Amino acid sequence: MNLETLVPGQIWHVRQPLKFGPLQLTTRSTIVRLAGGEVWVHSPISPAPELLSAIAEIGPVKYVIAPNKSHHLFFLPFLQACCDAQGYIAPGLADKRPDLAVFPTIPSADCAPWAAELDSLFIDGLPVINETEWFHKPSGTLILTDLLFCFGDDNSWATRIAARLLGVYRRLAMSRSMKLLIKDRAALSCCAQRILAWDVRRIVVAHGEIIDANAKQHLVEAFRHLT
C-alpha cells in the first residue's frame, strides 16, 4: 500500500487489494492536502502504520469521508488511528451501520469546511449507494467512488471478464448492474449535467484506472445513456 502522488503538493492516492468471491480487485483512497495544510481523506483504507506515517508527512488528518453506503469498512478504524480528525458519513449509512450514527452526514457543498477547494454533489436517483461526488477546483480533479468504473488490464482474468460483462472494461462507464438500480432517471440525469459543468481535467475512481487524458470526453461518453 504505497502512497502515490497524483497532483504534486495537493493530491495523493493509495490502493488496497480486496477480494469478492473469485474477483480480485483494488479499492482506492484519495488524499487531498488543503491550502491550510490539513489533510482530507476520501474512502479510507486500512490504517497501516506505514500509510499513516506517509500521510503524516503531508499534514495532519482533519477530515475523513465515507462517501457512500458501501465504502465504510475502514472508516472507523482509520478515524480511531487519527484521533484529531472529524468523520463524515453518507446519508443513509447510519441505518446500515448504527455504530456510525454518531458521525454527521456529509454537509452540502456550500456549508462544508473544505468548500473553498472541494466542490461536492450528492447523487440523486440512485439510493442504493447515496454517493457524493467531489471536484477539487485547483487541479480540476473529479473524485468518484462507485458511480463509474474503469477496469484495465492490471486485473485478474476473472475480474476482467466480469468487467467486460458489466460494460466497464477499458472504458469509463456506469456498470450495467448499477443502471438497473436507478430509481429516478431524471434526477440522475440532472446530476450528470451538473458534473459535466465542472472543468474536469482528471478523473479518479475508487475501483479501476485514473483517467488524466481527455477526461471530459470520457465523462461525456460515460453519461451518454442519461443525457
C-alpha positions as CSV (number, residue, x, y, z in Angstrom):
1,M,0.0,0.0,0.0
2,N,2.2,2.8,-1.3
3,L,1.1,6.4,-1.3
4,E,1.5,7.7,-4.8
5,T,1.5,11.4,-5.9
6,L,-1.3,12.4,-8.3
7,V,-1.0,16.2,-8.2
8,P,2.2,17.3,-6.6
9,G,1.7,19.0,-3.3
10,Q,-2.1,18.6,-3.5
11,I,-3.4,15.1,-4.1
12,W,-2.2,11.6,-3.4
13,H,-3.8,8.1,-3.7
14,V,-3.3,4.7,-2.4
15,R,-4.8,1.3,-3.3
16,Q,-5.6,-1.8,-1.2
17,P,-6.3,-5.3,-2.6
18,L,-9.8,-6.7,-2.0
19,K,-11.4,-10.0,-2.8
20,F,-15.1,-10.6,-3.5
21,G,-15.5,-14.3,-4.1
22,P,-13.5,-15.1,-7.2
23,L,-12.9,-11.5,-8.0
24,Q,-9.7,-9.8,-7.0
25,L,-9.7,-6.0,-7.3
26,T,-8.4,-2.9,-5.5
27,T,-10.1,-0.1,-3.7
28,R,-8.6,3.4,-3.8
29,S,-8.4,6.1,-1.1
30,T,-7.7,9.7,-2.2
31,I,-5.9,12.1,0.0
32,V,-6.1,15.9,-0.5
33,R,-3.9,18.5,1.2
34,L,-6.0,21.6,1.7
35,A,-4.5,25.1,1.5
36,G,-4.2,25.4,5.3
37,G,-2.1,22.2,5.4
38,E,-4.9,20.0,6.8
39,V,-5.5,16.6,5.1
40,W,-8.8,15.4,3.7
41,V,-9.2,11.6,3.2
42,H,-11.7,10.1,0.9
43,S,-12.8,6.5,1.3
44,P,-10.1,5.4,3.8
45,I,-8.5,2.1,3.5
46,S,-6.9,0.0,6.3
47,P,-4.8,2.4,8.5
48,A,-1.5,0.5,8.2
49,P,1.3,2.2,10.2
50,E,3.4,2.9,7.1
51,L,0.4,4.5,5.4
52,L,-0.3,6.7,8.4
53,S,3.3,7.7,8.6
54,A,3.3,8.7,4.9
55,I,0.2,10.8,5.3
56,A,1.6,12.5,8.4
57,E,4.4,13.8,6.3
58,I,1.8,15.6,4.1
59,G,-0.1,17.1,7.1
60,P,-2.4,16.3,10.0
61,V,-5.6,14.4,9.0
62,K,-8.5,16.7,9.6
63,Y,-11.4,15.2,7.7
64,V,-12.3,11.6,6.8
65,I,-15.1,10.8,4.4
66,A,-17.3,7.7,4.0
67,P,-18.6,8.8,0.6
68,N,-21.4,6.3,0.0
69,K,-23.3,3.4,1.7
70,S,-20.7,0.8,0.5
71,H,-17.4,2.4,1.4
72,H,-17.3,2.3,5.1
73,L,-15.3,-0.9,6.1
74,F,-12.2,1.0,7.2
75,F,-13.8,4.3,8.2
76,L,-14.0,3.8,11.9
77,P,-10.5,2.1,12.3
78,F,-9.0,5.0,10.3
79,L,-10.6,7.6,12.5
80,Q,-9.5,5.8,15.6
81,A,-6.0,6.0,14.3
82,C,-6.4,9.7,13.5
83,C,-7.8,10.9,16.8
84,D,-7.9,14.6,15.9
85,A,-9.9,14.0,12.7
86,Q,-13.6,14.6,12.1
87,G,-15.5,11.9,10.2
88,Y,-18.4,12.4,7.9
89,I,-20.7,9.7,6.5
90,A,-23.0,9.3,3.5
91,P,-26.7,9.8,4.0
92,G,-28.4,6.5,5.0
93,L,-25.2,4.9,6.1
94,A,-26.2,5.1,9.7
95,D,-29.2,2.8,9.0
96,K,-26.8,0.2,7.7
97,R,-24.1,0.8,10.4
98,P,-25.8,2.1,13.6
99,D,-22.4,2.3,15.2
100,L,-21.6,5.2,12.8
101,A,-24.7,7.2,13.7
102,V,-22.7,9.5,16.0
103,F,-21.0,11.0,12.9
104,P,-22.5,13.8,11.0
105,T,-23.6,13.3,7.4
106,I,-21.6,14.9,4.6
107,P,-22.6,18.6,4.6
108,S,-23.9,20.4,1.5
109,A,-21.3,21.9,-0.7
110,D,-21.7,25.5,0.4
111,C,-21.7,24.6,4.1
112,A,-18.6,22.3,4.1
113,P,-15.4,23.4,5.9
114,W,-13.4,22.4,2.7
115,A,-15.7,24.3,0.3
116,A,-13.0,26.8,-0.9
117,E,-11.2,23.9,-2.6
118,L,-13.6,21.0,-2.9
119,D,-17.0,21.2,-4.5
120,S,-19.4,18.4,-4.0
121,L,-22.6,16.9,-5.3
122,F,-24.9,14.3,-3.8
123,I,-26.2,11.9,-6.5
124,D,-30.0,11.8,-6.6
125,G,-31.9,8.9,-8.1
126,L,-29.5,6.2,-7.1
127,P,-30.4,5.4,-3.4
128,V,-28.6,2.1,-3.4
129,I,-25.3,4.0,-3.0
130,N,-26.3,7.5,-1.8
131,E,-23.0,8.7,-3.2
132,T,-21.4,12.2,-3.1
133,E,-19.0,13.2,-5.8
134,W,-16.1,15.6,-5.3
135,F,-14.4,18.2,-7.5
136,H,-11.0,19.6,-6.5
137,K,-11.2,23.0,-8.1
138,P,-7.5,24.0,-8.1
139,S,-6.4,20.9,-10.0
140,G,-9.6,20.0,-12.0
141,T,-9.8,16.6,-10.4
142,L,-13.1,14.7,-10.1
143,I,-13.2,12.1,-7.3
144,L,-15.8,9.3,-7.7
145,T,-16.5,6.2,-5.8
146,D,-18.9,3.7,-7.3
147,L,-20.9,5.8,-9.7
148,L,-18.5,5.0,-12.5
149,F,-15.8,2.3,-13.0
150,C,-12.9,1.8,-15.4
151,F,-11.1,-1.6,-15.1
152,G,-7.9,-2.1,-17.1
153,D,-5.5,-5.0,-17.8
154,D,-3.9,-5.0,-14.4
155,N,-6.7,-7.1,-13.0
156,S,-7.1,-10.8,-12.7
157,W,-8.7,-12.7,-15.6
158,A,-11.9,-13.3,-13.6
159,T,-12.1,-9.6,-12.8
160,R,-11.5,-8.6,-16.5
161,I,-14.3,-11.0,-17.6
162,A,-16.7,-9.5,-15.0
163,A,-15.7,-6.0,-16.1
164,R,-16.5,-6.9,-19.8
165,L,-19.9,-8.3,-18.8
166,L,-20.6,-5.1,-16.8
167,G,-19.5,-2.8,-19.6
168,V,-16.7,-1.2,-17.6
169,Y,-13.6,-2.8,-19.1
170,R,-11.1,-0.4,-20.6
171,R,-13.8,2.4,-20.5
172,L,-15.2,4.7,-18.0
173,A,-18.9,3.8,-17.5
174,M,-21.7,3.0,-15.1
175,S,-21.9,-0.7,-14.7
176,R,-24.9,-2.5,-16.2
177,S,-25.9,-3.7,-12.8
178,M,-25.9,-0.2,-11.4
179,K,-28.0,1.0,-14.3
180,L,-30.7,-1.5,-13.2
181,L,-30.8,0.1,-9.8
182,I,-31.6,3.7,-10.9
183,K,-34.8,4.8,-9.2
184,D,-35.1,8.3,-10.7
185,R,-33.6,8.7,-14.1
186,A,-34.5,12.4,-14.5
187,A,-32.8,13.2,-11.2
188,L,-29.7,11.3,-12.0
189,S,-29.5,12.9,-15.4
190,C,-29.7,16.3,-13.7
191,C,-26.7,15.3,-11.5
192,A,-24.8,14.1,-14.6
193,Q,-25.3,17.5,-16.2
194,R,-24.0,19.3,-13.1
195,I,-20.9,17.1,-13.1
196,L,-20.3,17.8,-16.7
197,A,-20.4,21.5,-15.9
198,W,-17.3,21.2,-13.8
199,D,-14.0,21.8,-15.6
200,V,-12.8,18.2,-15.2
201,R,-9.3,17.5,-16.3
202,R,-8.7,14.3,-14.3
203,I,-11.0,11.5,-13.0
204,V,-10.2,9.4,-10.0
205,V,-12.4,6.3,-9.4
206,A,-12.3,4.0,-6.4
207,H,-12.1,0.9,-8.5
208,G,-10.0,1.0,-11.7
209,E,-7.8,3.3,-13.6
210,I,-7.2,7.0,-13.2
211,I,-8.1,9.0,-16.3
212,D,-5.9,12.0,-16.9
213,A,-6.1,12.4,-20.7
214,N,-9.3,13.6,-22.4
215,A,-11.1,13.3,-19.1
216,K,-14.1,15.4,-20.1
217,Q,-14.8,13.4,-23.2
218,H,-14.6,10.1,-21.2
219,L,-17.1,11.6,-18.8
220,V,-19.4,12.7,-21.6
221,E,-19.4,9.2,-23.0
222,A,-20.0,7.6,-19.6
223,F,-23.1,9.7,-19.1
224,R,-24.4,9.5,-22.7
225,H,-27.1,7.0,-21.6
226,L,-28.5,9.6,-19.3
227,T,-28.1,12.8,-21.4
